[in-house]
Amino acid sequence: MSIRKWQPGEFSLLTDVDSYKASHYLQYPPDTEYVSSYIEARGGRFNKMLFFGLQAYLKRCLSRAITREEIDYAE
């Protein structure tokens, strides 16, 4: 099995992020030792939600090593 080389424009765990969240830690008081997070639906016309797609996401995004090309591109 050959490993296909990453190309700019494809998904990258390093660059395809909610980048505004990368600075959240700067908003915490000094000496903060614990932060808790949760996910909540923002509402809508349905009163139920079906969680779907985690396996596909894990396979697509987290099942391969980050390459030097991705690091260079991100920098």
PQR file of N, CA, C, O and H, with PARSE charges and radii, in Angstrom:
ATOM      1  N   MET A   1       0.841  -1.186   0.000 -0.4000 1.5000
ATOM      2  CA  MET A   1       0.000   0.000   0.000 -0.0000 2.0000
ATOM      3  C   MET A   1       0.884   1.246   0.000  0.5500 1.7000
ATOM      4  O   MET A   1       1.735   1.402   0.875 -0.5500 1.4000
ATOM      5  N   SER A   2       0.691   2.113  -0.955 -0.4000 1.5000
ATOM      6  CA  SER A   2       1.487   3.339  -1.006 -0.0000 2.0000
ATOM      7  C   SER A   2       0.772   4.457  -0.249  0.5500 1.7000
ATOM      8  O   SER A   2      -0.457   4.511  -0.206 -0.5500 1.4000
ATOM      9  H   SER A   2      -0.001   1.987  -1.666  0.4000 1.0000
ATOM     10  N   ILE A   3       1.551   5.327   0.331 -0.4000 1.5000
ATOM     11  CA  ILE A   3       1.006   6.461   1.061 -0.0000 2.0000
ATOM     12  C   ILE A   3       1.030   7.661   0.137  0.5500 1.7000
ATOM     13  O   ILE A   3       2.081   8.048  -0.375 -0.5500 1.4000
ATOM     14  H   ILE A   3       2.550   5.283   0.296  0.4000 1.0000
ATOM     15  N   ARG A   4      -0.142   8.248  -0.071 -0.4000 1.5000
ATOM     16  CA  ARG A   4      -0.254   9.403  -0.954 -0.0000 2.0000
ATOM     17  C   ARG A   4       0.261  10.637  -0.237  0.5500 1.7000
ATOM     18  O   ARG A   4      -0.039  10.839   0.940 -0.5500 1.4000
ATOM     19  H   ARG A   4      -0.996   7.934   0.344  0.4000 1.0000
ATOM     20  N   LYS A   5       1.020  11.453  -0.918 -0.4000 1.5000
ATOM     21  CA  LYS A   5       1.618  12.652  -0.353 -0.0000 2.0000
ATOM     22  C   LYS A   5       0.565  13.741  -0.156  0.5500 1.7000
ATOM     23  O   LYS A   5      -0.285  13.953  -1.020 -0.5500 1.4000
ATOM     24  H   LYS A   5       1.264  11.289  -1.874  0.4000 1.0000
ATOM     25  N   TRP A   6       0.624  14.424   0.974 -0.4000 1.5000
ATOM     26  CA  TRP A   6      -0.283  15.538   1.259 -0.0000 2.0000
ATOM     27  C   TRP A   6      -0.020  16.683   0.298  0.5500 1.7000
ATOM     28  O   TRP A   6       1.130  16.954  -0.046 -0.5500 1.4000
ATOM     29  H   TRP A   6       1.314  14.252   1.676  0.4000 1.0000
ATOM     30  N   GLN A   7      -1.080  17.359  -0.140 -0.4000 1.5000
ATOM     31  CA  GLN A   7      -0.983  18.493  -1.049 -0.0000 2.0000
ATOM     32  C   GLN A   7      -1.690  19.698  -0.451  0.5500 1.7000
ATOM     33  O   GLN A   7      -2.733  19.532   0.182 -0.5500 1.4000
ATOM     34  H   GLN A   7      -2.015  17.139   0.139  0.4000 1.0000
ATOM     35  N   PRO A   8      -1.157  20.920  -0.627 -0.5600 1.5000
ATOM     36  CA  PRO A   8      -1.868  22.117  -0.174  0.2800 2.0000
ATOM     37  C   PRO A   8      -3.279  22.140  -0.747  0.5500 1.7000
ATOM     38  O   PRO A   8      -3.494  21.798  -1.910 -0.5500 1.4000
ATOM     39  N   GLY A   9      -4.226  22.539   0.071 -0.4000 1.5000
ATOM     40  CA  GLY A   9      -5.630  22.549  -0.332 -0.0000 2.0000
ATOM     41  C   GLY A   9      -6.400  21.368   0.209  0.5500 1.7000
ATOM     42  O   GLY A   9      -7.629  21.407   0.264 -0.5500 1.4000
ATOM     43  H   GLY A   9      -4.051  22.817   1.015  0.4000 1.0000
ATOM     44  N   GLU A  10      -5.697  20.307   0.615 -0.4000 1.5000
ATOM     45  CA  GLU A  10      -6.343  19.161   1.242 -0.0000 2.0000
ATOM     46  C   GLU A  10      -6.487  19.419   2.731  0.5500 1.7000
ATOM     47  O   GLU A  10      -5.844  20.320   3.269 -0.5500 1.4000
ATOM     48  H   GLU A  10      -4.698  20.276   0.570  0.4000 1.0000
ATOM     49  N   PHE A  11      -7.322  18.642   3.400 -0.4000 1.5000
ATOM     50  CA  PHE A  11      -7.491  18.781   4.836 -0.0000 2.0000
ATOM     51  C   PHE A  11      -6.149  18.628   5.538  0.5500 1.7000
ATOM     52  O   PHE A  11      -5.364  17.736   5.216 -0.5500 1.4000
ATOM     53  H   PHE A  11      -7.844  17.910   2.963  0.4000 1.0000
ATOM     54  N   SER A  12      -5.898  19.505   6.495 -0.4000 1.5000
ATOM     55  CA  SER A  12      -4.695  19.407   7.325 -0.0000 2.0000
ATOM     56  C   SER A  12      -5.091  19.653   8.767  0.5500 1.7000
ATOM     57  O   SER A  12      -5.719  20.668   9.071 -0.5500 1.4000
ATOM     58  H   SER A  12      -6.536  20.229   6.757  0.4000 1.0000
ATOM     59  N   LEU A  13      -4.740  18.755   9.647 -0.4000 1.5000
ATOM     60  CA  LEU A  13      -5.035  18.902  11.065 -0.0000 2.0000
ATOM     61  C   LEU A  13      -4.364  20.147  11.632  0.5500 1.7000
ATOM     62  O   LEU A  13      -4.809  20.675  12.652 -0.5500 1.4000
ATOM     63  H   LEU A  13      -4.230  17.931   9.400  0.4000 1.0000
ATOM     64  N   LEU A  14      -3.314  20.619  10.998 -0.4000 1.5000
ATOM     65  CA  LEU A  14      -2.600  21.795  11.479 -0.0000 2.0000
ATOM     66  C   LEU A  14      -3.246  23.106  11.079  0.5500 1.7000
ATOM     67  O   LEU A  14      -3.156  24.085  11.820 -0.5500 1.4000
ATOM     68  H   LEU A  14      -2.953  20.191  10.170  0.4000 1.0000
ATOM     69  N   THR A  15      -3.895  23.150   9.925 -0.4000 1.5000
ATOM     70  CA  THR A  15      -4.418  24.428   9.423 -0.0000 2.0000
ATOM     71  C   THR A  15      -5.938  24.500   9.354  0.5500 1.7000
ATOM     72  O   THR A  15      -6.484  25.602   9.304 -0.5500 1.4000
ATOM     73  H   THR A  15      -3.968  22.355   9.323  0.4000 1.0000
ATOM     74  N   ASP A  16      -6.632  23.389   9.348 -0.4000 1.5000
ATOM     75  CA  ASP A  16      -8.098  23.403   9.260 -0.0000 2.0000
ATOM     76  C   ASP A  16      -8.690  23.391  10.665  0.5500 1.7000
ATOM     77  O   ASP A  16      -9.187  22.371  11.142 -0.5500 1.4000
ATOM     78  H   ASP A  16      -6.189  22.494   9.388  0.4000 1.0000
ATOM     79  N   VAL A  17      -8.626  24.541  11.308 -0.4000 1.5000
ATOM     80  CA  VAL A  17      -9.047  24.651  12.703 -0.0000 2.0000
ATOM     81  C   VAL A  17      -9.854  25.926  12.894  0.5500 1.7000
ATOM     82  O   VAL A  17      -9.837  26.822  12.050 -0.5500 1.4000
ATOM     83  H   VAL A  17      -8.222  25.370  10.920  0.4000 1.0000
ATOM     84  N   ASP A  18     -10.554  25.991  14.005 -0.4000 1.5000
ATOM     85  CA  ASP A  18     -11.173  27.243  14.433 -0.0000 2.0000
ATOM     86  C   ASP A  18     -10.068  28.057  15.083  0.5500 1.7000
ATOM     87  O   ASP A  18      -9.894  28.004  16.300 -0.5500 1.4000
ATOM     88  H   ASP A  18     -10.567  25.263  14.691  0.4000 1.0000
ATOM     89  N   SER A  19      -9.326  28.801  14.292 -0.4000 1.5000
ATOM     90  CA  SER A  19      -8.107  29.434  14.792 -0.0000 2.0000
ATOM     91  C   SER A  19      -8.356  30.464  15.875  0.5500 1.7000
ATOM     92  O   SER A  19      -7.465  30.736  16.680 -0.5500 1.4000
ATOM     93  H   SER A  19      -9.468  28.843  13.303  0.4000 1.0000
ATOM     94  N   TYR A  20      -9.556  31.047  15.913 -0.4000 1.5000
ATOM     95  CA  TYR A  20      -9.806  32.010  16.980 -0.0000 2.0000
ATOM     96  C   TYR A  20      -9.733  31.338  18.347  0.5500 1.7000
ATOM     97  O   TYR A  20      -9.448  32.000  19.345 -0.5500 1.4000
ATOM     98  H   TYR A  20     -10.279  30.826  15.258  0.4000 1.0000
ATOM     99  N   LYS A  21      -9.985  30.039  18.407 -0.4000 1.5000
ATOM    100  CA  LYS A  21      -9.935  29.316  19.679 -0.0000 2.0000
ATOM    101  C   LYS A  21      -8.507  29.129  20.180  0.5500 1.7000
ATOM    102  O   LYS A  21      -8.295  28.860  21.363 -0.5500 1.4000
ATOM    103  H   LYS A  21     -10.216  29.500  17.597  0.4000 1.0000
ATOM    104  N   ALA A  22      -7.538  29.269  19.300 -0.4000 1.5000
ATOM    105  CA  ALA A  22      -6.146  29.080  19.705 -0.0000 2.0000
ATOM    106  C   ALA A  22      -5.700  30.128  20.713  0.5500 1.7000
ATOM    107  O   ALA A  22      -4.723  29.914  21.431 -0.5500 1.4000
ATOM    108  H   ALA A  22      -7.710  29.488  18.339  0.4000 1.0000
ATOM    109  N   SER A  23      -6.393  31.248  20.779 -0.4000 1.5000
ATOM    110  CA  SER A  23      -6.019  32.302  21.730 -0.0000 2.0000
ATOM    111  C   SER A  23      -6.888  32.306  22.984  0.5500 1.7000
ATOM    112  O   SER A  23      -6.724  33.175  23.841 -0.5500 1.4000
ATOM    113  H   SER A  23      -7.187  31.422  20.195  0.4000 1.0000
ATOM    114  N   HIS A  24      -7.795  31.365  23.104 -0.4000 1.5000
ATOM    115  CA  HIS A  24      -8.674  31.361  24.286 -0.0000 2.0000
ATOM    116  C   HIS A  24      -7.896  31.310  25.591  0.5500 1.7000
ATOM    117  O   HIS A  24      -8.294  31.934  26.574 -0.5500 1.4000
ATOM    118  H   HIS A  24      -7.927  30.659  22.408  0.4000 1.0000
ATOM    119  N   TYR A  25      -6.796  30.577  25.610 -0.4000 1.5000
ATOM    120  CA  TYR A  25      -6.047  30.444  26.859 -0.0000 2.0000
ATOM    121  C   TYR A  25      -5.568  31.809  27.365  0.5500 1.7000
ATOM    122  O   TYR A  25      -5.349  31.972  28.566 -0.5500 1.4000
ATOM    123  H   TYR A  25      -6.473  30.070  24.811  0.4000 1.0000
ATOM    124  N   LEU A  26      -5.405  32.773  26.491 -0.4000 1.5000
ATOM    125  CA  LEU A  26      -4.965  34.107  26.902 -0.0000 2.0000
ATOM    126  C   LEU A  26      -6.042  34.848  27.694  0.5500 1.7000
ATOM    127  O   LEU A  26      -5.748  35.827  28.380 -0.5500 1.4000
ATOM    128  H   LEU A  26      -5.584  32.641  25.516  0.4000 1.0000
ATOM    129  N   GLN A  27      -7.287  34.381  27.599 -0.4000 1.5000
ATOM    130  CA  GLN A  27      -8.388  35.037  28.298 -0.0000 2.0000
ATOM    131  C   GLN A  27      -8.579  34.498  29.712  0.5500 1.7000
ATOM    132  O   GLN A  27      -9.343  35.073  30.488 -0.5500 1.4000
ATOM    133  H   GLN A  27      -7.526  33.586  27.042  0.4000 1.0000
ATOM    134  N   TYR A  28      -7.908  33.418  30.058 -0.4000 1.5000
ATOM    135  CA  TYR A  28      -8.048  32.833  31.393 -0.0000 2.0000
ATOM    136  C   TYR A  28      -7.212  33.610  32.399  0.5500 1.7000
ATOM    137  O   TYR A  28      -6.159  34.143  32.052 -0.5500 1.4000
ATOM    138  H   TYR A  28      -7.287  32.951  29.428  0.4000 1.0000
ATOM    139  N   PRO A  29      -7.672  33.677  33.633 -0.5600 1.5000
ATOM    140  CA  PRO A  29      -6.878  34.346  34.670  0.2800 2.0000
ATOM    141  C   PRO A  29      -5.529  33.648  34.856  0.5500 1.7000
ATOM    142  O   PRO A  29      -5.404  32.454  34.584 -0.5500 1.4000
ATOM    143  N   PRO A  30      -4.524  34.392  35.318 -0.5600 1.5000
ATOM    144  CA  PRO A  30      -3.220  33.764  35.579  0.2800 2.0000
ATOM    145  C   PRO A  30      -3.369  32.583  36.538  0.5500 1.7000
ATOM    146  O   PRO A  30      -4.233  32.589  37.415 -0.5500 1.4000
ATOM    147  N   ASP A  31      -2.542  31.604  36.366 -0.4000 1.5000
ATOM    148  CA  ASP A  31      -2.513  30.411  37.224 -0.0000 2.0000
ATOM    149  C   ASP A  31      -3.746  29.518  37.088  0.5500 1.7000
ATOM    150  O   ASP A  31      -4.009  28.700  37.970 -0.5500 1.4000
ATOM    151  H   ASP A  31      -1.840  31.599  35.654  0.4000 1.0000
ATOM    152  N   THR A  32      -4.502  29.659  36.004 -0.4000 1.5000
ATOM    153  CA  THR A  32      -5.626  28.753  35.768 -0.0000 2.0000
ATOM    154  C   THR A  32      -5.078  27.340  35.593  0.5500 1.7000
ATOM    155  O   THR A  32      -4.156  27.118  34.808 -0.5500 1.4000
ATOM    156  H   THR A  32      -4.288  30.324  35.288  0.4000 1.0000
ATOM    157  N   GLU A  33      -5.641  26.400  36.314 -0.4000 1.5000
ATOM    158  CA  GLU A  33      -5.154  25.019  36.255 -0.0000 2.0000
ATOM    159  C   GLU A  33      -6.147  24.058  35.635  0.5500 1.7000
ATOM    160  O   GLU A  33      -5.758  22.960  35.236 -0.5500 1.4000
ATOM    161  H   GLU A  33      -6.391  26.580  36.952  0.4000 1.0000
ATOM    162  N   TYR A  34      -7.414  24.427  35.537 -0.4000 1.5000
ATOM    163  CA  TYR A  34      -8.433  23.505  35.027 -0.0000 2.0000
ATOM    164  C   TYR A  34      -9.448  24.281  34.201  0.5500 1.7000
ATOM    165  O   TYR A  34      -9.917  25.339  34.620 -0.5500 1.4000
ATOM    166  H   TYR A  34      -7.730  25.319  35.861  0.4000 1.0000
ATOM    167  N   VAL A  35      -9.782  23.761  33.039 -0.4000 1.5000
ATOM    168  CA  VAL A  35     -10.794  24.346  32.170 -0.0000 2.0000
ATOM    169  C   VAL A  35     -11.739  23.243  31.755  0.5500 1.7000
ATOM    170  O   VAL A  35     -11.292  22.157  31.388 -0.5500 1.4000
ATOM    171  H   VAL A  35      -9.401  22.901  32.699  0.4000 1.0000
ATOM    172  N   SER A  36     -13.027  23.493  31.803 -0.4000 1.5000
ATOM    173  CA  SER A  36     -14.043  22.512  31.415 -0.0000 2.0000
ATOM    174  C   SER A  36     -14.773  23.021  30.181  0.5500 1.7000
ATOM    175  O   SER A  36     -15.070  24.212  30.078 -0.5500 1.4000
ATOM    176  H   SER A  36     -13.390  24.376  32.101  0.4000 1.0000
ATOM    177  N   SER A  37     -15.060  22.131  29.252 -0.4000 1.5000
ATOM    178  CA  SER A  37     -15.756  22.505  28.025 -0.0000 2.0000
ATOM    179  C   SER A  37     -16.901  21.543  27.763  0.5500 1.7000
ATOM    180  O   SER A  37     -16.914  20.425  28.279 -0.5500 1.4000
ATOM    181  H   SER A  37     -14.819  21.164  29.335  0.4000 1.0000
ATOM    182  N   TYR A  38     -17.859  21.976  26.964 -0.4000 1.5000
ATOM    183  CA  TYR A  38     -18.960  21.125  26.559 -0.0000 2.0000
ATOM    184  C   TYR A  38     -19.466  21.580  25.192  0.5500 1.7000
ATOM    185  O   TYR A  38     -19.145  22.671  24.719 -0.5500 1.4000
ATOM    186  H   TYR A  38     -17.849  22.884  26.545  0.4000 1.0000
ATOM    187  N   ILE A  39     -20.250  20.730  24.584 -0.4000 1.5000
ATOM    188  CA  ILE A  39     -20.857  21.049  23.292 -0.0000 2.0000
ATOM    189  C   ILE A  39     -22.365  21.115  23.498  0.5500 1.7000
ATOM    190  O   ILE A  39     -22.953  20.271  24.175 -0.5500 1.4000
ATOM    191  H   ILE A  39     -20.511  19.844  24.968  0.4000 1.0000
ATOM    192  N   GLU A  40     -22.970  22.116  22.913 -0.4000 1.5000
ATOM    193  CA  GLU A  40     -24.415  22.272  23.055 -0.0000 2.0000
ATOM    194  C   GLU A  40     -24.992  22.751  21.736  0.5500 1.7000
ATOM    195  O   GLU A  40     -24.439  23.642  21.092 -0.5500 1.4000
ATOM    196  H   GLU A  40     -22.493  22.802  22.364  0.4000 1.0000
ATOM    197  N   ALA A  41     -26.099  22.159  21.340 -0.4000 1.5000
ATOM    198  CA  ALA A  41     -26.778  22.595  20.124 -0.0000 2.0000
ATOM    199  C   ALA A  41     -27.297  24.015  20.331  0.5500 1.7000
ATOM    200  O   ALA A  41     -27.692  24.379  21.439 -0.5500 1.4000
ATOM    201  H   ALA A  41     -26.549  21.435  21.864  0.4000 1.0000
ATOM    202  N   ARG A  42     -27.295  24.802  19.284 -0.4000 1.5000
ATOM    203  CA  ARG A  42     -27.728  26.190  19.394 -0.0000 2.0000
ATOM    204  C   ARG A  42     -29.215  26.366  19.113  0.5500 1.7000
ATOM    205  O   ARG A  42     -29.691  27.485  18.920 -0.5500 1.4000
ATOM    206  H   ARG A  42     -26.974  24.506  18.384  0.4000 1.0000
ATOM    207  N   GLY A  43     -29.923  25.284  19.093 -0.4000 1.5000
ATOM    208  CA  GLY A  43     -31.360  25.393  18.865 -0.0000 2.0000
ATOM    209  C   GLY A  43     -31.711  25.139  17.414  0.5500 1.7000
ATOM    210  O   GLY A  43     -30.857  24.796  16.596 -0.5500 1.4000
ATOM    211  H   GLY A  43     -29.536  24.375  19.250  0.4000 1.0000
ATOM    212  N   GLY A  44     -32.960  25.311  17.120 -0.4000 1.5000
ATOM    213  CA  GLY A  44     -33.430  25.071  15.769 -0.0000 2.0000
ATOM    214  C   GLY A  44     -34.854  24.548  15.808  0.5500 1.7000
ATOM    215  O   GLY A  44     -35.539  24.653  16.825 -0.5500 1.4000
ATOM    216  H   GLY A  44     -33.654  25.590  17.784  0.4000 1.0000
ATOM    217  N   ARG A  45     -35.279  24.001  14.725 -0.4000 1.5000
ATOM    218  CA  ARG A  45     -36.674  23.573  14.656 -0.0000 2.0000
ATOM    219  C   ARG A  45     -36.889  22.157  15.168  0.5500 1.7000
ATOM    220  O   ARG A  45     -38.034  21.721  15.287 -0.5500 1.4000
ATOM    221  H   ARG A  45     -34.722  23.915  13.899  0.4000 1.0000
ATOM    222  N   PHE A  46     -35.824  21.429  15.473 -0.4000 1.5000
ATOM    223  CA  PHE A  46     -35.960  20.057  15.942 -0.0000 2.0000
ATOM    224  C   PHE A  46     -35.606  19.968  17.420  0.5500 1.7000
ATOM    225  O   PHE A  46     -34.715  20.671  17.898 -0.5500 1.4000
ATOM    226  H   PHE A  46     -34.894  21.783  15.376  0.4000 1.0000
ATOM    227  N   ASN A  47     -36.305  19.104  18.135 -0.4000 1.5000
ATOM    228  CA  ASN A  47     -36.049  18.964  19.568 -0.0000 2.0000
ATOM    229  C   ASN A  47     -35.138  17.766  19.877  0.5500 1.7000
ATOM    230  O   ASN A  47     -34.887  17.469  21.045 -0.5500 1.4000
ATOM    231  H   ASN A  47     -37.028  18.533  17.747  0.4000 1.0000
ATOM    232  N   LYS A  48     -34.650  17.090  18.855 -0.4000 1.5000
ATOM    233  CA  LYS A  48     -33.732  15.966  19.037 -0.0000 2.0000
ATOM    234  C   LYS A  48     -32.558  16.117  18.085  0.5500 1.7000
ATOM    235  O   LYS A  48     -32.652  16.801  17.066 -0.5500 1.4000
ATOM    236  H   LYS A  48     -34.854  17.331  17.907  0.4000 1.0000
ATOM    237  N   MET A  49     -31.456  15.471  18.429 -0.4000 1.5000
ATOM    238  CA  MET A  49     -30.273  15.539  17.597 -0.0000 2.0000
ATOM    239  C   MET A  49     -29.674  14.138  17.469  0.5500 1.7000
ATOM    240  O   MET A  49     -29.667  13.378  18.437 -0.5500 1.4000
ATOM    241  H   MET A  49     -31.380  14.915  19.257  0.4000 1.0000
ATOM    242  N   LEU A  50     -29.179  13.797  16.300 -0.4000 1.5000
ATOM    243  CA  LEU A  50     -28.510  12.530  16.066 -0.0000 2.0000
ATOM    244  C   LEU A  50     -27.034  12.807  15.837  0.5500 1.7000
ATOM    245  O   LEU A  50     -26.663  13.489  14.882 -0.5500 1.4000
ATOM    246  H   LEU A  50     -29.184  14.414  15.513  0.4000 1.0000
ATOM    247  N   PHE A  51     -26.188  12.271  16.725 -0.4000 1.5000
ATOM    248  CA  PHE A  51     -24.743  12.417  16.575 -0.0000 2.0000
ATOM    249  C   PHE A  51     -24.283  11.414  15.536  0.5500 1.7000
ATOM    250  O   PHE A  51     -24.486  10.211  15.698 -0.5500 1.4000
ATOM    251  H   PHE A  51     -26.490  11.716  17.501  0.4000 1.0000
ATOM    252  N   PHE A  52     -23.660  11.902  14.467 -0.4000 1.5000
ATOM    253  CA  PHE A  52     -23.310  11.043  13.346 -0.0000 2.0000
ATOM    254  C   PHE A  52     -22.021  11.527  12.716  0.5500 1.7000
ATOM    255  O   PHE A  52     -21.809  12.735  12.608 -0.5500 1.4000
ATOM    256  H   PHE A  52     -23.494  12.879  14.335  0.4000 1.0000
ATOM    257  N   GLY A  53     -21.166  10.630  12.304 -0.4000 1.5000
ATOM    258  CA  GLY A  53     -20.012  10.988  11.501 -0.0000 2.0000
ATOM    259  C   GLY A  53     -18.675  10.939  12.212  0.5500 1.7000
ATOM    260  O   GLY A  53     -17.651  11.229  11.594 -0.5500 1.4000
ATOM    261  H   GLY A  53     -21.339   9.649  12.393  0.4000 1.0000
ATOM    262  N   LEU A  54     -18.645  10.583  13.491 -0.4000 1.5000
ATOM    263  CA  LEU A  54     -17.370  10.573  14.205 -0.0000 2.0000
ATOM    264  C   LEU A  54     -16.394   9.571  13.600  0.5500 1.7000
ATOM    265  O   LEU A  54     -15.215   9.887  13.439 -0.5500 1.4000
ATOM    266  H   LEU A  54     -19.477  10.347  13.993  0.4000 1.0000
ATOM    267  N   GLN A  55     -16.852   8.386  13.267 -0.4000 1.5000
ATOM    268  CA  GLN A  55     -15.956   7.373  12.719 -0.0000 2.0000
ATOM    269  C   GLN A  55     -15.327   7.848  11.410  0.5500 1.7000
ATOM    270  O   GLN A  55     -14.129   7.658  11.197 -0.5500 1.4000
ATOM    271  H   GLN A  55     -17.810   8.129  13.398  0.4000 1.0000
ATOM    272  N   ALA A  56     -16.110   8.455  10.544 -0.4000 1.5000
ATOM    273  CA  ALA A  56     -15.575   8.958   9.277 -0.0000 2.0000
ATOM    274  C   ALA A  56     -14.567  10.073   9.524  0.5500 1.7000
ATOM    275  O   ALA A  56     -13.534  10.129   8.858 -0.5500 1.4000
ATOM    276  H   ALA A  56     -17.083   8.609  10.718  0.4000 1.0000
ATOM    277  N   TYR A  57     -14.856  10.963  10.477 -0.4000 1.5000
ATOM    278  CA  TYR A  57     -13.929  12.037  10.812 -0.0000 2.0000
ATOM    279  C   TYR A  57     -12.617  11.476  11.342  0.5500 1.7000
ATOM    280  O   TYR A  57     -11.541  11.895  10.914 -0.5500 1.4000
ATOM    281  H   TYR A  57     -15.695  10.918  11.018  0.4000 1.0000
ATOM    282  N   LEU A  58     -12.704  10.538  12.264 -0.4000 1.5000
ATOM    283  CA  LEU A  58     -11.496   9.949  12.833 -0.0000 2.0000
ATOM    284  C   LEU A  58     -10.650   9.282  11.752  0.5500 1.7000
ATOM    285  O   LEU A  58      -9.426   9.418  11.737 -0.5500 1.4000
ATOM    286  H   LEU A  58     -13.578  10.198  12.611  0.4000 1.0000
ATOM    287  N   LYS A  59     -11.310   8.566  10.854 -0.4000 1.5000
ATOM    288  CA  LYS A  59     -10.583   7.883   9.787 -0.0000 2.0000
ATOM    289  C   LYS A  59      -9.929   8.879   8.841  0.5500 1.7000
ATOM    290  O   LYS A  59      -8.774   8.707   8.452 -0.5500 1.4000
ATOM    291  H   LYS A  59     -12.303   8.456  10.866  0.4000 1.0000
ATOM    292  N   ARG A  60     -10.667   9.918   8.473 -0.4000 1.5000
ATOM    293  CA  ARG A  60     -10.167  10.898   7.505 -0.0000 2.0000
ATOM    294  C   ARG A  60      -9.080  11.786   8.095  0.5500 1.7000
ATOM    295  O   ARG A  60      -8.086  12.080   7.431 -0.5500 1.4000
ATOM    296  H   ARG A  60     -11.605  10.058   8.789  0.4000 1.0000
ATOM    297  N   CYS A  61      -9.265  12.208   9.328 -0.4000 1.5000
ATOM    298  CA  CYS A  61      -8.413  13.260   9.873 -0.0000 2.0000
ATOM    299  C   CYS A  61      -7.351  12.795  10.849  0.5500 1.7000
ATOM    300  O   CYS A  61      -6.296  13.422  10.947 -0.5500 1.4000
ATOM    301  H   CYS A  61     -10.072  11.969   9.867  0.4000 1.0000
ATOM    302  N   LEU A  62      -7.594  11.730  11.563 -0.4000 1.5000
ATOM    303  CA  LEU A  62      -6.678  11.363  12.626 -0.0000 2.0000
ATOM    304  C   LEU A  62      -5.978  10.029  12.408  0.5500 1.7000
ATOM    305  O   LEU A  62      -5.283   9.553  13.306 -0.5500 1.4000
ATOM    306  H   LEU A  62      -8.451  11.221  11.483  0.4000 1.0000
ATOM    307  N   SER A  63      -6.139   9.418  11.252 -0.4000 1.5000
ATOM    308  CA  SER A  63      -5.557   8.090  11.030 -0.0000 2.0000
ATOM    309  C   SER A  63      -4.248   8.136  10.251  0.5500 1.7000
ATOM    310  O   SER A  63      -3.742   7.097   9.825 -0.5500 1.4000
ATOM    311  H   SER A  63      -6.704   9.805  10.523  0.4000 1.0000
ATOM    312  N   ARG A  64      -3.699   9.328  10.062 -0.4000 1.5000
ATOM    313  CA  ARG A  64      -2.429   9.414   9.355 -0.0000 2.0000
ATOM    314  C   ARG A  64      -1.518  10.404  10.074  0.5500 1.7000
ATOM    315  O   ARG A  64      -1.979  11.300  10.780 -0.5500 1.4000
ATOM    316  H   ARG A  64      -4.109  10.171  10.408  0.4000 1.0000
ATOM    317  N   ALA A  65      -0.241  10.222   9.879 -0.4000 1.5000
ATOM    318  CA  ALA A  65       0.742  11.100  10.516 -0.0000 2.0000
ATOM    319  C   ALA A  65       0.778  12.460   9.824  0.5500 1.7000
ATOM    320  O   ALA A  65       0.529  12.565   8.623 -0.5500 1.4000
ATOM    321  H   ALA A  65       0.133   9.494   9.305  0.4000 1.0000
ATOM    322  N   ILE A  66       1.087  13.483  10.588 -0.4000 1.5000
ATOM    323  CA  ILE A  66       1.302  14.814  10.025 -0.0000 2.0000
ATOM    324  C   ILE A  66       2.660  14.799   9.330  0.5500 1.7000
ATOM    325  O   ILE A  66       3.641  14.287   9.869 -0.5500 1.4000
ATOM    326  H   ILE A  66       1.289  13.397  11.563  0.4000 1.0000
ATOM    327  N   THR A  67       2.698  15.361   8.140 -0.4000 1.5000
ATOM    328  CA  THR A  67       3.928  15.324   7.336 -0.0000 2.0000
ATOM    329  C   THR A  67       4.732  16.615   7.483  0.5500 1.7000
ATOM    330  O   THR A  67       4.209  17.639   7.924 -0.5500 1.4000
ATOM    331  H   THR A  67       1.901  15.776   7.702  0.4000 1.0000
ATOM    332  N   ARG A  68       5.990  16.552   7.111 -0.4000 1.5000
ATOM    333  CA  ARG A  68       6.860  17.733   7.114 -0.0000 2.0000
ATOM    334  C   ARG A  68       6.288  18.803   6.191  0.5500 1.7000
ATOM    335  O   ARG A  68       6.375  19.992   6.500 -0.5500 1.4000
ATOM    336  H   ARG A  68       6.414  15.721   6.752  0.4000 1.0000
ATOM    337  N   GLU A  69       5.699  18.396   5.050 -0.4000 1.5000
ATOM    338  CA  GLU A  69       5.108  19.357   4.114 -0.0000 2.0000
ATOM    339  C   GLU A  69       3.984  20.145   4.780  0.5500 1.7000
ATOM    340  O   GLU A  69       3.864  21.351   4.566 -0.5500 1.4000
ATOM    341  H   GLU A  69       5.629  17.431   4.799  0.4000 1.0000
ATOM    342  N   GLU A  70       3.162  19.475   5.586 -0.4000 1.5000
ATOM    343  CA  GLU A  70       2.092  20.176   6.291 -0.0000 2.0000
ATOM    344  C   GLU A  70       2.648  21.172   7.304  0.5500 1.7000
ATOM    345  O   GLU A  70       2.131  22.281   7.435 -0.5500 1.4000
ATOM    346  H   GLU A  70       3.260  18.495   5.760  0.4000 1.0000
ATOM    347  N   ILE A  71       3.689  20.781   8.011 -0.4000 1.5000
ATOM    348  CA  ILE A  71       4.310  21.672   8.988 -0.0000 2.0000
ATOM    349  C   ILE A  71       4.886  22.896   8.285  0.5500 1.7000
ATOM    350  O   ILE A  71       4.677  24.025   8.728 -0.5500 1.4000
ATOM    351  H   ILE A  71       4.109  19.879   7.904  0.4000 1.0000
ATOM    352  N   ASP A  72       5.607  22.674   7.193 -0.4000 1.5000
ATOM    353  CA  ASP A  72       6.175  23.790   6.442 -0.0000 2.0000
ATOM    354  C   ASP A  72       5.076  24.712   5.913  0.5500 1.7000
ATOM    355  O   ASP A  72       5.209  25.934   5.970 -0.5500 1.4000
ATOM    356  H   ASP A  72       5.777  21.757   6.834  0.4000 1.0000
ATOM    357  N   TYR A  73       4.003  24.133   5.406 -0.4000 1.5000
ATOM    358  CA  TYR A  73       2.884  24.917   4.874 -0.0000 2.0000
ATOM    359  C   TYR A  73       2.235  25.746   5.983  0.5500 1.7000
ATOM    360  O   TYR A  73       1.898  26.911   5.771 -0.5500 1.4000
ATOM    361  H   TYR A  73       3.895  23.140   5.360  0.4000 1.0000
ATOM    362  N   ALA A  74       2.060  25.149   7.163 -0.4000 1.5000
ATOM    363  CA  ALA A  74       1.416  25.840   8.273 -0.0000 2.0000
ATOM    364  C   ALA A  74       2.261  26.985   8.800  0.5500 1.7000
ATOM    365  O   ALA A  74       1.736  27.999   9.259 -0.5500 1.4000
ATOM    366  H   ALA A  74       2.334  24.203   7.335  0.4000 1.0000
ATOM    367  N   GLU A  75       3.567  26.814   8.729 -0.4000 1.5000
ATOM    368  CA  GLU A  75       4.454  27.877   9.217 -0.0000 2.0000
ATOM    369  C   GLU A  75       4.453  29.050   8.258  0.5500 1.7000
ATOM    370  O   GLU A  75       5.139  30.044   8.497 -0.5500 1.4000
ATOM    371  H   GLU A  75       3.993  25.990   8.356  0.4000 1.0000
TER
END
